[in-house]
Amino acid sequence: RRRALGQRTVSDMGLDKTCELGLCADALEDGAQALLSSGAVRGLEARVVALKKEEAQDELWHASVGEDGRLREVSARNVLLCTGGVPRELSSASASAQLVIKSVAHDDVVAIDRLAALLEREPVLRSMRWGVVGGSHSGMVAAMNLTTQGVANVTVFCSRALRLAEEREEGRWVKWDGSGLKGLVAEWARDLPTSVSLCGRWPQSCGAEPPQVLVHCAGFSRAPTPLVSLHGEPHDLATRSYCRTYGSLQGLPGLFGAGLGFPQEYQDPEGHIETRVGFVPFFIEHVDRMATAAEC
């Protein structure tokens, strides 16, 4: 369908290139529509307000779905929470926040169209000193977008040297697969332009001339989850611990988490441990492990 409309698809990307995020989103949308059309999956577009198990002998989780006043109940033995994450923000009350004139939201810089619109509205920002907190993927995407849009002074504050994903054993596995830079941003970071400088941890390393504009790209926090109660007792999932191998939530049998809110922990063949997210082959394997655990 997309090809008939003259649109690019993931099949247009070379096997040696990292696929653009927009093309991945298109492929996921098309795949979801195909599943729904096949009848193998039942789709329900609604908000899950609450999850509960009432009785000790109840094996099902009961989800209240919809909006207040118009709720329906959907039941399942196992529930997978893929509620996502939200970018961590710099607290306006912190001392470091007082050093900058303006803070810009993560998404308004990582999404280049939103950044272009911001600089169009406020062209004076191009001549200001920008600081990016975080040297992982989103931080370096932010720095790359800023230079692409003509910002001439960008400092990236990172607590460690830049980390690039590295293929091992002729591509059989990737070192720093979850946290290393990949694709276009990795190529860009190998030879940074003179307008970009790397510094140490924020704010200790900001020096005599701190950034005038700051964007915080130092990870994600768990997005809000439905209210959960087990046998009448409420459970707060905001900081709930979970098994980082199987995704199971501690003390809540049948509840699992995945994605940015509940990332997988992985140890590579060289012994390095990191968290990983993303709809790629290792995530399919992770979901398979959760399915196996759910049947035990």
C-alpha positions, 0 to 999 in steps of 0.5 A: 500500500505505501509503495503504491502511494510512492512512500518509502518503506523499511525494505528500501533501507540497506541491510548495513544501515540503521533503519529510520525510526519513522519507517519502523513506526510505519512497519509496526502500524502496518503489521498491527493492522494486518494482525487485526485484519486476520482476526488473530488479535482483538483490538480495543482502543481505550484507556486501562483505568485499573487492574484488580484481582478480588479473591485469593482463588481468582486466577484472572486480572480484571481490567476496567477499560474506558473513561470514568462513567463509561467503563467496561471490564476485560479479563485475562490471566496474564497482563503485559504492561507496555506503558512506556516512559517519559523523559526525565526533567530537570527540577526547576527547584534544583540549584543547577536549574538556576544556572540557565535562562531557558529549559527546552523539553527533550522531545522538542529537540530530539524531534527535528521538525519540532526543533525547527519550529521552535527556532523559527519562533525564537530565532535568538536561540540560535545564537545562545549557548546550548547545553545537552545533559546526557551523552547517550543516543537521545542526547547525541541526537539532540546535539546533532539536530541543533548543529543541523539547525544552525546552533553554533555553540553546543556542549554535551554534558556526559559522565562517561566517554561516548559509547558506540555499539560495536559488532562482534564475531562478524555481526553475531552479537553487538557490544553495547547493543542497548546503550551504544550509539548506532546508525547516523548519529554514531557516524556523526559522533565519530567526528564531531563538528567544532561547534560541539564540545564534550564536558563532564557531569552536569552541573559540576563541569559547566565552568565559568560560562554555563549554557543559556539553554538546556535540554535534559536527555538523561534517560526516562522515568516510568510513565503512569500505570493503571491503578493495581489492587490485589485482594483489595490491597492497592499496589503502587507500580511507580517504583515497583521492582520487577524481574529484569530477565522475565519482566514479572512484577514482584508479588503480582502473579500474572503481571509483566512489564516491558519497554521503557517503563520496565527495561530488560537487563542483559549481560553480553558474552564479554560480561557487560551488563546493560538495559535494553529496549526496542522492537528488535530481535532481542525484544522478541526473545524477551517476550518469549521468555515472559510467555514461558514464565507465564505458563509456569 
